[in-house]
Amino acid sequence: MKDNISQDITFRKLSVFMMFMQKGNIARTAEALALSSVSVHRALHTLEEGIGCPLFVHKGRNLLPLPAAHTLQEYGQEVLALMCKGIDETRKAAGVGTGRLRIGTLYSLTLETVPKIIMGMKLRRPQLELDLTMGSNQMLLDMLEDDALDAILISTSDGEFTDSKFDVIPLFHDDIFLAAPASENLAAGQEADLRDYADRKFVSLAEGFATYAGFQEAFHVAGFEPEIVTRVNDIFSMISLVQAGVGFSLIPGRMKKVYENDVRLLKLAESYQMRQLISIVYSHHRERDQDLLALAAEGRMYARSLNH
């Protein structure tokens, strides 16, 4: 195939062209790019020569785009977006961070775990921007696989990440508790046998959340389907419904400190105990990324602090 890209066609000139198409005149384009008007005019003129067809027509002192310019604009947007993504991916592969880390987390981890890890990260890398997304286990995992997030803090099952696709940094195990409205008279200090609550109404998280999977498994062991009056999309709303007396639920121990005065909590009996392992997960091909390595180191420090 004949190479018809001459040395007059560069990404810099294409960027100038795209800005001109957006701004509509040379003076505003020059101001936006911090260039002289002469430099903008030269870039457009030599780009036109390199492409080998007219892009503009002169009308007085103005340049008016021809249909060909709009065609180039359409393809230019795709080319520049793809090149920017390519540069980012190249930097990631080389272990050079982009100055921004997109972290996904379960809602329940925003109470203590995530703030502590973020504070540690800001001390390690003060210039690093941290974007936080909250969601369900499944949603966050899907976003990580789609490269919409750089790392996620989720509940990981044993053997779930045995392939080399992801690196997993375990943080802590969490027990599951039965949560009841404060008005309920529960036997304090005893472990809860779910079969004793077969006639009660329950509220649950929606499918895809870590605690929902444990909820399903626990009642499977108990041998009955609970009456679920409503399903919600975040754990704080679920606990609010328990507080309001709408029903019972199962919640992870990490919520205990905040809500132990507002709801009654009983640890589940051992046969129903579906412990969650909370971990940091990121793609293995990013193992040399310095920002992710800093996150992993901060995660390990946090995990050690819990064991002392």
N, C-alpha and C positions, 0 to 999 in steps of 0.2 A: 504494500500500500504506500502510495506517495505521501511523504511527510509534507503537509502544506502549512505547517506552523513556522513562520519565519521568526527571526530574532527580534523583530519589532513587536511581536505579541508576547507580553509578559503579564504575570499576575498583578504587578503593580499598576500597569496601564489599564488592565481590566478593572481593577478596584477604582481607579480614577473615573473610568467610563461609567461604572455602575453608580458612583456618587453623582456624576453629572446628570444621568438619567433620572435620578431621584430629585436633585435640586433644581434642574431646569436651566441653569445658566452658569457661566464660567466663574464669575465672582463669588457666588455662594458656594460653589464646589471647592474653590481655592481656600475659602475661609474654613470650611468643614474639615479639610485635609491638612490645613496649615501649610499650604503651598502658595507659590506665586501664580497669578493668572497666566503668565507666560508658560510656566511648567505644565499647567493643566491643558492649555491649548496645544502644546507640543506633544503631550502624551496622547491626546485624542487624535491629533493629526497623524502621528507615526503608527498608532494602532490601526487607523483607517488604511494607511499604506500597507501595513502588514497583512491585513485581511484581504485587501485587493478589490474592494468595492466601496462606493460612497456610503457613509453612515449618516452624514448630516448635509443640510443645505444651509447656506448663509442667507440670513434675512436681516439686512442692516448690520448691526454689530452682534447679532445673536446667531446661535447655531440651533437649527431645528432638526430633531431626529427624523430620519427617513424610516420606512417600514423595516429595512434591514437592521437598523439600530435596535428596534424593539425585539427582533428575533435574537440578536446577540445578547440583549439584556436577559431574555428568558433563559438561554443556555448559560450565560455568565453567572447567574444566581446559583445554579446547580453546581457549576465548576468550582466557584469560590467556597461554597458550603462544603463540598466534598473535600477540597484541599485543606480547609480548616480542620475538618474531622480527621483527615489523614495525618496532619501535623500533630494533633492531640494524641492520636493512637501511637504514632511513632515515638513521641516523648514518653508515653506510658510504657511502651515496650522497652525503652532504654532506661526505665526507672526514674525518669525525671518527672516530677509532679507538675500539675497544671496550675497550682496555687489555689485550688478549690477541691474540696472533698464532699461528695454527695453521700450522706449516710442515711440509711433507712432503719427505723426502729419500731418495736411494738409499743403501743400506747403505755402499757404498764411499766416500761423501763424508763419512762421520762420522769418518774418520781425521784429516783436516786442514781441508778446506774449510768444513764446517759449524761446527766449534768456533771458527774464526777469525771467521766472519761473525756468529755468536751473541755472541762477546765484543765485537765492534764495535757490535752492536745494543744490548747492555746499557750500553755507554758513552754511546751516543746517547740512549737512552730507558730509564733505570734502572728505571722503574716498570712497564715493559711485560712481561707474562708471555708466555713463549714455550713453546708445546707442540710437541713433535717427534714425527712419525710416520715410520717407515721402511717402505719397501716397494719393489715393482718399478715400473718406468717406467709401465706401463699402469695399475696399481692407483692410483698417485698421481695420474695424469692423470684417471682416473675420479672420484676423490675431489674433485679441484679442480672438475671440471664439476658435481658434485653439491653443491658449496658445503660440503663437509665439511672442506676445507682452504682457507686463505687464499692460500698461495703454495707452490710446489714447486721443488725443485732436481733436475732430471732431465737425461737426454740428449735433445737436440733435433736432429731431422734437418733438412737444408736444405729450406726450403719447406714444412715441416710446419705452421708457424703463420703463414701468409701472410695469413689473414683478420684482421679487426680484433677478434676475440673475445678474444685474449690479448695481453698485453704480455710481451716476452721480453728478458731482460738476459743476453747471452752472458758467460760467465766464462772458460772456457779450452777448448782442444782437447786431446784425449788420444789417445795411440797405444795400439795393442793389442799385447800380448806373448804369446808361447808360454810357458807355464809347465810345467815338468817336475819330477818328484821330484829331490831333491838327489843321489840315487845315480846318476842318468843322466849319461853322459859326452857332453855336448854341446860342439860347437865354439864356444868363447867368442868373442864379437866378431863373429860372422857373423849375417847375417839368416836367419831360418827360412823354408824353403820347405815348406809344409804337405804337399806330395806326398811328401816324404821320410819322413813320419810316418803314412802311410796304414795301416800294419799295427799302429799303437799304439791302445790304449784311451784314451778321453777321458771326462772328467766335465764337466757343463754346468750352467748355470743353467736354471731353468724358463722356459717361454714367457712373454713379457711383460716380462722384464728387458732392459735396454739392451744388456748384453754378450751376451745370447742372440741378439739380432738380428744383431750383428756376427759372432758365431760362425757362424750359418747362412750369412751372406753370404760369409764367407771360405772356407768349405768348398765353397760353390757355385762360386766362382772356381777352387778347387783341382780341382774336377771329381770329387769322391767324397764319399760319405756316411761320416762317421767312426763307429766303433763306440762308442756312448755307453753306459757301464756304469751311470751313475746321473745323475739330475737333482736339483738342490737348490734351496731357496728363499732362500738368501742367499750372498753372495760369500765370506764368511769360512768357512762350512762347505765350500764348493767348494775353497778353497785348502787347507784342512785335509786334504781327501781327496787332493789332489795331494801334499802333504807326506808323507802315509802311503803313497804309492806306488800308490794305486788307479788313477791314470791321469794323462794330460796334460790341459791346458785352455788356454783363451785368457783373459787377464785385462787390464784397463786399466792403464796406466802409473801411475795414482795409487796403486795398491797396492804399487808396487815398493819404496818406502823401507822399508816394514814387513816385507816378506817376502823381500827379496833374499838373505838369509842362509839361508833355510829351503827355498827352491825355486830351481831354475835358470830364468832368464828370458832369452829371446831375442826381439829385436824381429822382428816379422813382415816378410817381404819386401814391397816396395812394392805389388806386385800384389794382395796379400791385406790391405793396410792399411786397415781400416775405422775411421777416426778418429771419435771421439765428440766432439760439442760439448756441453759442460755449461753449462746456463743456469738462471736463475731465471725462473719463469713464473707469472703471476697474471692474473686476469680484467681485461680492459680497462675494464669498468664500475667497477672499483675504483681507477682511475688517480689519483683525488684523495685516496685514503686516506693519511693522514700516516704511519701505521706501515709501509705497503707502500712508500711513497716512501723512507722511511728504509732499508728492506731493500734496495731497488734501489740507493740511493746506496752502501750498504755493499758490495754486490755489485760495483759499478763500481770502487770503491777496491781491492777484493781482486783484481779482474782486472788493474788497473794494476800492482799490486805484483808480479804474476807476470811482467810484461813488463820489469821493471827488474833 
